Amino acid sequence: MSTIYSTMSKKKVKKNKHNSYKYIIGFCSAFIVLNFFVEKLANKYEGKNNPQITNTRFDETQGQFSEREISLVSKKNKNKDLKKLPIHKRKQQFISNLLPVAQSANNDILEKRELFFKIEKKIQNNNLNVLEASILKKMFKEYKVKNNDLSELKKRIDIVPISLVLAQAAIESGWGTSRFAIEGNAYFGQKVIGKKVNGIEPYENTNPLIKVRAFENINHSVKAYLNNLNTHYAYKSFRKSRTELRSFGKTLQGEILANELNKYSELGTEYVESIKKIIEKNNLKKFDYISYKTAKR
């Protein structure tokens, strides 16, 4: 009798262990599925067309540019031989190609900035939900912010004045006529290192590992440039100066912020002066007064 009881007890223990494993596996599966949907929602609400953001747009006089229009601009620029145009026409065409792309990229940043302020307020009120926490985590990663530093993240999620974008692109690409711009949509002279990286090797380059980063289209080129200024340690003073301008309610002007870009080129202060001259000579500062509705904070 005791033998039968012992056998039954062992079977019961085994059954209980089996059930415990089933519960654990079931819980893990549910957690993975939940995490998957949270990530999907975070991706949806982090980017453009966030329904919570209703005030982020350009002034109606400036107009909006769709993804299709930006794509057409990219293709148009790639096939257009700017070298054949007179200098004044070349500059006009260059600005016409780049302006809508730069505006759209800045608008994307402003949407993220506005969303950041909403999340920051939720944190202050101690009612941040799982979706918002996931979005914030992605922002920290995208802008390379360590230790969950909200203050630093706010400095990095911000626009670059249009005049500065146009002036630097003009210098680095020879108003769109350089080999790098034509072959790889490289408008800002960003360097990459490595044998297998996507880049164009300069003719005079003595190191075959150093290349100029190439891009699929102008849109990718502009976004990479903005991300560079917003994340690289070399432009910390640029971001600090931009934050100070905001704190005083000033317009973000390319001529002012250009003073913090002496590390962008080996030419240093000479490069900075070149940027400012391009802005002044070509009256690019007018583009800095595009009325972004959410660019006041």
N, C-alpha and C positions, 0 to 999 in steps of 0.2 A: 504493500500500500504506500509506504513511504517513498518507494522507488518511482511509482506512478506520479505521486504528488511532486516529487523533485523534477521529473521530466516535464510535467505541465508548467511548473514554475519557470524552468529554463526557456520553454517555448514562449511564455508570456513576456519574459524579459527581452527575448529576441524581437518579439513583435513590437514592444514598446520602443526599443532602439530603432527599429525600422521606421516606425511612425515619426520618431523624433527627427530622423534624417529627412523624411519627406517634408516635415514642417520647415526645416532649415532650408532645403532646396527650394521649396515654394516661396519662402520669404525672400531669398536671394533673387529669384526670378522676378518677383514682383518689384523689388527695388531697382533692378536693372531696367525693366520696362518703364518704370516711373521716371528714372533718371534720363532715359532716352527721350521721352516726351518733353521733359523740362528743357533739355538742350535744344530740341526742335523749336519749342516756343520761344526760347531765348534768342535763337537765331532770327526768328520771324520778327520779334518785337525790337531787336537791337538796331536794325538797319533802317532803311528808308521806309516811308509809308506807315510809320508807327501811328495807329489811330489815336494814341494818347497825346500826340504832338500836333496841335492844330494851328500854332502861330508861326511855325518855322517856314518862311518863304522869302523870296526876293520881293522888292518893291515891284508893283505891277508894271511900272514904266521900264523895268529892266528885262522882264519876261523870264520864262522858265525854259529849260532845255531838257528834252526827253532823252532816254538812253539811245533811242534810234537816231536822233539828231547828232548826238555825241559820236556815235559809231560812224555816221556818214562823214562827220568832220574829220575823224581819224583817217578814214580811207581817202578822203579828198586831199588831205595834207600829204599823205604818203605818195600819192601819184602826181602831185603838183610840183613842177620844177620851178621853185622860187628863184633860182639863180638867173633865169631868163627875164625876170621882171625888173623894171626900174626900181631903184632903192626905195622910193616912197611907196610904190605899189607893193613891193615885197614886204615892207613893214606892215602895211594895212592888211595884207593877206595873212601874215603871220599872226597878228593880233586877232583877226577874225577867226582863225583856226583855234587858237589857244584860249581865248576869253571864255566861251561857253563851257569848256571843259573845266577851267579853273573855278568858275562860278559854281558849277554843279558839285565839284569836289568840296568846296567850302561849305556849301549848303548841307552836304552829308555830315560834315563835322558838326555843324550847328545843331542838327537833329540829335546827334549823340550828346552834345553839350546840354541841350535842353532836357534830354532824358536823364542825364547825370544829375541835374539839379532836382528833378523829381525824386530820384532814388535817394539823394542826399537828405532831402526833407523827410523821407520815409524813415531813414536811419535815425535822424534826430528825434522823430516821434516814436521810435522803437516799434515800428510795424512793417518792417520789410518782409515781403513774402519770398517763397522759394524761387519763383521765376525772376524777380528783381535781383535777388542775390546771385543768381546764375549769370544774368546780364552784366552785373557789376564785376564779377569774376572774369568775364571775357574782356571787359574794358581794361582791367588791370593788365591782362596778358597782352592785348593788342598794343597798348601804349607803354609796355615794359616798365610798369611801376611796381616797385618792391614794397613788402611789408604792409600792403593794403592801405597805402598813404592816400587818403582822399584829397588832401590839399595839393599834392603833387599831380594827381590825376587831373584835377581841375585846371592846372596850369598847362597840361599837355593837350587836352581836348579843346582845341581852339583853332581859329582860321589863320591863314597867312594872307596879308594884304595883296590884292590883285596886282597892284603896281610892282610889287616885289617879285611875284611869280613871273610876270611878263619880262621884267628887266633881267632877272637871272637867266631865264630861258633864252633871251636874246643874246646875252653874252656867251653862254655856254654852248649855244648851237649856231651862232652866227646868223641870227634871225631865221633859223630853220634850214640853213643851207649846208651845214656841216655833214660830213660823211656819217657821223654817229646818229644825227637826227634823221637822215634819209634812210639809212639802212636798219636802224634799230629804235626809232622813236626816242632816242636818248637826248633829251632837251636840257638836262641839268648836270651833266658831267659826273654822275655818281659812279664811283669805282667799285669793282668787285674783284675778289682774289680767288684763284683756283683754276685748274685745268678744265674742269667740266662745267663751270658756271656759264650762264647765258650772257655773253658779253662780246664786245667788239675790241679787238686788239689794235691799239694805236700804231701807226707806221713807225714812229720814232721810239717806241717803247723798248727798253733794254731788258725788261723783265716780262717774259711771256705769261706769267701768272696774273699780272695786273691788267684788267680790261675795263672798258666802259660798259656799264650795265645796259643791256638792251631790253626793249619792251614790245609787247604785242601791239599796243596802240598808244595814242597820246594820253588817254584817260589813265591807263596804268602808270605811265611815266609821271604824270602830275601827282597822282596819289602817293607814289613812292617818295617823291620829293617832299610833299607835305608831311608824310610820316617821318621822314629823316629829320626835318626841322623840329618836329614835335616830340621826338624820342631820343635822339643822339646826345650824348653827354657834352659834345663840343658846342652845342647850341643852348646850353643851360641859361646863359646870360640873355639870349634872344627871348626865351620863354619868360624869364623874370621881367624883362623890360615890357613885354606884351601885357603881362599881368598888372604891372604898375600903371600902364596906360588905361587899362580897364577900370582899375580902382579909382582913377580920377575922372572916369566917364569920357575919356578921350577917344577919338576915332583912331583905329589902328592904321597908321600910315607907313608905307614902305620906306620912305626917306628916313624916318626915325629908326625903325627896326633894322634897317640895313647896317647901321653902326655896330650891331652886335654880330655881324657875319664875317669878321676878319679871319676866322678859322676855316671858312668855307673853301678858301683858295690859298695857295702858297704865296700869292701876291699880298695877302694881308690887307692893310689899310688902303693900298692902291686899288685893290679889288672893290672894296667898299665904296670908294670914290667913283669908280666906274659905274657901279649900280645906281648911285644917286644921280650921276650925269645922264644916264639912259632914261631914268624916270623923269627928270626935269626937261630934257631936250625933246622927248616924245610925248610930253604931257600925259604921262601915265597915272599921275596922282589922282586924276578925276575918277578912276575906277575904284579908288579906296572909299569913295563916298556912296557906293551902292548901298541902299538902305536894307540891311539885313534886319529883320524884325526882332530876332533874338540875339543880336550881336552886342547888346548893351550891357551885358553882365558876364 
